[in-house]
Amino acid sequence: MSAVPSASSTPPRPDILRLRVTAKDAETLLALLRDTRPDTGGHPQPEPDGRIGIDVYAPDAQVAALEREGVTVTRLGNASEDGRAAQAEVGAGDRFAAAVPHGLAAKLTG
């Protein structure tokens, strides 16, 4: 019996969404980030209308926790789908099997 759980026994992970969270002011955004502690993508950026926003990565179940008075949450995309699409572009096998790459780096032995 294997100690590694089989793929069928583990529940699927929820997709991670890329969201833009925009608050009326820095204090509101800071309070939201302190309360919900989401994964962020970068630093807060001022919006042209004077509000402040930040990109957030969260599953759909956490979106409701991000929504509150003075805060707008906009769905920008599905980061999990984007990741799966990028992984599908990667080929299988050893791309260096036919030829070893050569470059300017020193070859170390030992």
C-alpha positions as a Markdown table, in Angstrom:
| # | Residue | x | y | z |
|---|---|---|---|---|
| 1 | Met | 0.0 | 0.0 | 0.0 |
| 2 | Ser | 1.4 | 3.4 | -1.0 |
| 3 | Ala | 1.7 | 6.3 | 1.4 |
| 4 | Val | 1.1 | 8.7 | -1.5 |
| 5 | Pro | -2.6 | 9.4 | -2.0 |
| 6 | Ser | -4.0 | 8.5 | -5.4 |
| 7 | Ala | -5.2 | 11.3 | -7.6 |
| 8 | Ser | -8.8 | 9.9 | -7.3 |
| 9 | Ser | -8.8 | 10.2 | -3.5 |
| 10 | Thr | -7.8 | 13.8 | -3.3 |
| 11 | Pro | -10.5 | 16.4 | -4.0 |
| 12 | Pro | -9.8 | 18.8 | -6.9 |
| 13 | Arg | -8.4 | 22.2 | -5.9 |
| 14 | Pro | -10.6 | 25.1 | -6.7 |
| 15 | Asp | -9.4 | 27.4 | -9.5 |
| 16 | Ile | -7.6 | 30.5 | -8.5 |
| 17 | Leu | -9.0 | 33.7 | -10.0 |
| 18 | Arg | -7.1 | 36.9 | -10.8 |
| 19 | Leu | -9.0 | 39.8 | -9.3 |
| 20 | Arg | -8.5 | 43.6 | -9.2 |
| 21 | Val | -9.5 | 44.9 | -5.8 |
| 22 | Thr | -10.1 | 48.7 | -5.8 |
| 23 | Ala | -10.8 | 50.7 | -2.6 |
| 24 | Lys | -11.9 | 54.3 | -2.1 |
| 25 | Asp | -8.8 | 55.0 | -0.1 |
| 26 | Ala | -5.6 | 53.4 | 1.2 |
| 27 | Glu | -7.0 | 52.9 | 4.7 |
| 28 | Thr | -10.0 | 50.9 | 3.4 |
| 29 | Leu | -7.6 | 48.7 | 1.2 |
| 30 | Leu | -5.2 | 48.2 | 4.1 |
| 31 | Ala | -8.1 | 47.1 | 6.4 |
| 32 | Leu | -9.4 | 44.7 | 3.8 |
| 33 | Leu | -5.9 | 43.1 | 3.2 |
| 34 | Arg | -5.4 | 42.9 | 7.0 |
| 35 | Asp | -8.8 | 41.2 | 7.5 |
| 36 | Thr | -8.8 | 38.8 | 4.6 |
| 37 | Arg | -5.0 | 38.2 | 4.0 |
| 38 | Pro | -5.3 | 37.3 | 0.3 |
| 39 | Asp | -2.4 | 36.5 | -2.0 |
| 40 | Thr | -1.5 | 39.7 | -3.8 |
| 41 | Gly | 0.2 | 40.3 | -7.1 |
| 42 | Gly | 2.5 | 43.3 | -6.6 |
| 43 | His | 2.0 | 46.6 | -4.7 |
| 44 | Pro | -1.1 | 48.8 | -4.5 |
| 45 | Gln | -1.3 | 51.2 | -7.4 |
| 46 | Pro | -3.3 | 54.5 | -7.5 |
| 47 | Glu | -6.1 | 54.6 | -10.0 |
| 48 | Pro | -6.8 | 57.6 | -12.3 |
| 49 | Asp | -9.9 | 58.5 | -10.3 |
| 50 | Gly | -8.0 | 58.7 | -7.0 |
| 51 | Arg | -8.9 | 55.3 | -5.7 |
| 52 | Ile | -6.3 | 52.6 | -5.0 |
| 53 | Gly | -6.1 | 49.1 | -6.3 |
| 54 | Ile | -4.2 | 45.8 | -6.2 |
| 55 | Asp | -4.3 | 42.5 | -8.0 |
| 56 | Val | -5.4 | 39.6 | -5.8 |
| 57 | Tyr | -5.3 | 35.9 | -6.4 |
| 58 | Ala | -8.1 | 33.9 | -4.7 |
| 59 | Pro | -10.5 | 31.0 | -5.2 |
| 60 | Asp | -14.1 | 31.9 | -6.0 |
| 61 | Ala | -15.2 | 31.0 | -2.5 |
| 62 | Gln | -13.2 | 33.9 | -1.1 |
| 63 | Val | -14.5 | 36.6 | -3.4 |
| 64 | Ala | -17.5 | 37.4 | -1.2 |
| 65 | Ala | -15.1 | 38.1 | 1.7 |
| 66 | Leu | -13.3 | 40.7 | -0.4 |
| 67 | Glu | -16.5 | 42.6 | -1.3 |
| 68 | Arg | -17.5 | 45.3 | 1.2 |
| 69 | Glu | -18.5 | 49.0 | 1.3 |
| 70 | Gly | -16.0 | 51.2 | -0.5 |
| 71 | Val | -14.4 | 48.3 | -2.3 |
| 72 | Thr | -14.9 | 47.1 | -5.9 |
| 73 | Val | -13.8 | 43.6 | -6.9 |
| 74 | Thr | -13.3 | 42.9 | -10.7 |
| 75 | Arg | -12.6 | 39.5 | -12.1 |
| 76 | Leu | -9.7 | 39.8 | -14.5 |
| 77 | Gly | -9.3 | 36.1 | -15.4 |
| 78 | Asn | -8.8 | 32.6 | -14.2 |
| 79 | Ala | -5.1 | 32.1 | -13.3 |
| 80 | Ser | -5.5 | 28.3 | -13.0 |
| 81 | Glu | -6.8 | 28.1 | -16.6 |
| 82 | Asp | -4.0 | 30.3 | -17.8 |
| 83 | Gly | -1.5 | 28.0 | -16.0 |
| 84 | Arg | -3.0 | 24.9 | -17.5 |
| 85 | Ala | -2.9 | 26.4 | -21.0 |
| 86 | Ala | 0.8 | 27.3 | -20.5 |
| 87 | Gln | 1.6 | 23.8 | -19.3 |
| 88 | Ala | 0.0 | 22.3 | -22.4 |
| 89 | Glu | 2.4 | 24.3 | -24.6 |
| 90 | Val | 5.4 | 22.5 | -22.9 |
| 91 | Gly | 6.6 | 19.5 | -24.9 |
| 92 | Ala | 7.2 | 16.1 | -23.5 |
| 93 | Gly | 10.6 | 14.4 | -23.6 |
| 94 | Asp | 14.1 | 15.7 | -23.5 |
| 95 | Arg | 14.7 | 18.6 | -25.8 |
| 96 | Phe | 18.4 | 18.3 | -25.4 |
| 97 | Ala | 18.5 | 14.6 | -26.4 |
| 98 | Ala | 19.7 | 15.3 | -30.0 |
| 99 | Ala | 22.2 | 18.0 | -29.2 |
| 100 | Val | 23.8 | 19.4 | -26.1 |
| 101 | Pro | 23.5 | 23.2 | -26.0 |
| 102 | His | 26.8 | 25.1 | -26.2 |
| 103 | Gly | 27.4 | 28.5 | -24.8 |
| 104 | Leu | 30.0 | 30.9 | -23.4 |
| 105 | Ala | 29.9 | 29.6 | -19.8 |
| 106 | Ala | 32.8 | 27.7 | -18.4 |
| 107 | Lys | 32.3 | 23.9 | -18.1 |
| 108 | Leu | 33.0 | 22.8 | -14.6 |
| 109 | Thr | 34.2 | 19.2 | -13.9 |
| 110 | Gly | 34.0 | 17.2 | -10.8 |
